[in-house]
Structures are given as structure tokens and as C-alpha cells.
Amino acid sequence: MRGKLITIEGTDCSGKSTQLALLCERLRREGVDFMKVAFPRYDSDSSALVRMYLGGEFGENVSAVNAYAASSFFAVDRVASYLREWKSYLEEGGTVLLDRYTTSNAIYQANKLPEDEREKFCDWLFDFEYNLLGLPQPDAVIFLDMPPECAERLMQKREGESEDIHERDKGYLKKCYLSATALAKKYSWLRIACAENQNIKTIEEIHTEIYDKISSVLTEGK
């Protein structure tokens, strides 16, 4: 029986890495067997085109590479990881936690297109990755909803770190946030409100909400 595939999604500075680390630590303490995979896999040869794209080698503007081409860069990295690292584990009943997945392409790439073409793009994207490429669909997508105003405050604290072409374009990031909230509603992603009245919740509060939702997913069907 296939195991559970759970994706953690969110725009930049939504706290994905921090929250996934906390979740993994808690699951280990509780004796839950799982595998964590983060995308893009920057240390892998399969992410070469992703690194070139985000590094601005194809153009400093995010629109220099169209949504379909850019999505294929990220998809190749995912397929390589799936076939080499976690396909058998998932098929044998293992739980796989993903830091970003196909859903990130929907969030970040659809915004390059006119609004009336975005639904068509998402239909193509999910068919391309899940059907044509054979990647498994996630059982649940946890969406960390961090408003852009709050994300910008957190981003300022990371001053000194290098930024990719997405992170340098703050207007683009705001569009991605609006896209993400619309996608979360349309595809019934499990939303975690990371702020209330522009006040960012504590790391512990967010973690508790994530854990509760993931616990429900892991026990489904048992």
C-alpha cells in the first residue's frame, strides 16, 4: 500500500524550513518513520537548470524564461529525486515530507501569464508532472499563509544573504502570495494562518497547527 506524501508549501519567508525541521524532530521523538525531501535539490546535478535560472544566467528578470520552460527545469529535478531516492520508500508504505513540490510551480510560474491563462497553465502543469512524468500526487498540501507585509519584515532580518531573481523582485513575490492563496482555496490545501492582524504567530503556535493537521492526514485510512 502506498504511503503518505505530504507537501509543505508557502511563499518566501513563510517559515517552511524552520517548521519542517521542528516537525521532523517531533516525529522522530514519537517514533514515526518518514523521509524528508527538499526542492530544489541544489547539491544535485539534476538541479543545474534551476540553479542557472534562479541565478539569473538566462536573464535577471523573472519573465526572461516563460512559465512552461521554467516549470520543466524544476520538474526534471523532482523526477530525478523521485526515481533515485524515494519512489520505492513511498510505494512500500513510507511517509514522505516535501519542502516544496509541483505546487510551487503553480505558485511561482503562473504569475508570468495573463490572468485568463493561469488556470490553463495549472491544468497543464498538474497533467505534465502527475500524469505524463509519473510523479505521485500529494495526499495533502500544507500551505503556510504568511502575508507579504510580514514576510518582508522577516526578509529584512536575513540581510546579507544572497537573493535569487525571485527574491529580488518584491512585486513578483506579492503576486505569488495572491496566487498561492487562490490556489489553496481552489485545490483545498490545508491552510495555516501564520499571522493574525499583521502580528506573526510564534514558531510554536504555527508548529502546533501544522502537527495537528499532519497527524490527521497520517491517520487517515488506518
N, C-alpha and C positions, 0 to 999 in steps of 0.2 A: 504494500500500500504506500502510495506517495506521501511523503511528509509534508510539513507546512513551510510555505515560502512567504515571508513577511518583509515588506519593504518599508523603510523609514525615509520619508520624503520631506522636503522643505526648501525654501529659498535660502540664499546665503545668510549666514549668521543666525540661523534658526536654532542652532544648538544640536544638530544631528550627531556629530561625532561625540560630543560630551554625553548626550543622552544614551547613545548606543553603547558607549563604554560602561556607563552605570548599569544599564540593562544586562549586559553580558556578565558583569561582576555579580549581579544579584542572581542570575540564572545559574551561574557556576556554584554559588553558595547553596543553592537549592537542589543541586544535583541534576539539573536539566541539561541534556546533551544537545548541542547546537553547533552550527558553523556560522562565522561572520565573514561577509564579503563586502568590500567597499569599492565603489566605482567612482571615477575611472581608476584603473589599476596602474598608477603612474610608473611603477617599477617594472612593468611588463612590456615586452616588445609589441604586444597587441594594441597598446595604447599610443603608439608612435604618432598616428594621425591626430589623435585627440590632443596630445601634447603640442604638436605643431599648430593646431587650430587655436587652442587656448593661449598659446604663447605669441600669437599674432603673426605667425610665419605666412599665413595666407591672406593677411590683411588685418590692420588694427581695429577696424570697425566690425562689430558682431555680424553685420549683414554681408560681409565680404564672401562668406560661404553660405549658400542657401540652406534652408531648413532641412531639406531632404538629404543633401550631401553631408552636412554636419551630423545629422542623426545616424547616418551609416557609419561614421567614424566611431561613435560611441557603441553602436550595435555590435561591431566587429569585436571590440574589447569584451563585451558581455558574452558573446558566443564562445570566444576562446576560453574565458574563465569557466563558463558552464561545462563545456566539454572536457576540460582538463582537470577541474578542481571539485566541482560539487554536484554534477549530474547523478552519479551513482549514489552519493550520500543521500540526496533528496529522494531518489527513486526507491531507496531501501528504508524510507520512513524517517529520515533525519529532518531536523528543523534548521532552516537556513534564514539568517537575518541579513538583509541587504541594506547597505548605506547607499541610496540612490539606485535607480534601475531604469527600465524603459520609460517609466512615468516622468523621469527628469527630462527626457527629450520632449515630451508633451509640454512640460512647463517652460522650458528654455527656448525651444526652437519654433514653436507655433507662433510666437510673437513676431517673428520675422515676416509673417504673411499678413495680407489684409484680413480684417476680422471675419469676412464672409467666406474665407478659405480655410480657416483654422479647424473647423470640425472635419472637413475632408482630409486635412493633414493628419489629425489624430486617428481617424479611421484607417488611413494608410499605414501609419506608424504601428498601431497595435496589430494589424494584419501582417505587416512586414516582419516584426520581431517574434510575435507569438505563433503565427501560422507558418509563414514562409521560412523563417530562420529556425523555428522549432524551440524557441526559448519558452520556459514554463511561465504561465500567468501567476502572479502572486495571489495568495489566499486572502491577503489583507494589505492595504496601504495605510500606514500611519502618517498623517500629514501634520507636521509641526507648523502651526499657523502663527508666525511671528510677523506682526505688522512692519512694513518697511521703515517707519519712523523709529521703531525700537531697534530694528536690525542695524540702522545707520549708527545709532549710539554704540552698539556693540562693536561695529566695524571700526569705529574710531579708536577703540581700545586696542585694536590689532595693528596700530600704526607702526610702520617699519617692515611689515610683511609684504612680500611682492604680491601683486594682484594680476589675475588673468584678464582677458579682454571683456569677459562678462562683468567681473567685479569692478572694473574701472568705469563702466557705464551705468551710473546710478539711475538714470531714467529707464534704462532697459530692465534693471532689477525690479523697479516698481511695477513695470508692465508684467514681469514674470510673476510677481506676487498676485496680481489681479487674475492672471491666467491660472495660477495654482488654486486659488480659492474657488474659481468657477469649475475647474476640473474636479476638485474634491467634492463639490456638490453633485455634479453630473454623474460621476462614477462611484459615488458612495464611499469615498475614502473616510477613514476614521480620523476625525479632526481633533487635534489637541490645541486648545487656545493657550498660547504661550504668554499672553499679556492680557491685562484687563484694565480698561480706561487708560491705556498707554503706559501702564506700570507692568514691567516684566515680572512674571511669576518667578519664584525661586526655582533653582535647579531641582530641588527635592520635590516640590509640588508638581512640576512637569513630569518628573520621573514616575511619580506615583500614578498619574493618569495614564501614562504610556504602559506601565506594568499591568494595570488593571485591564486595559484593552487587549494587550497581547496575551494575557492569561486566558481571557475569554476565547481568543482565536485558537490557542493551543489545546484547549479542552473540547473544542467543537468536534462532534463525531465520536467522542470517546464514551 
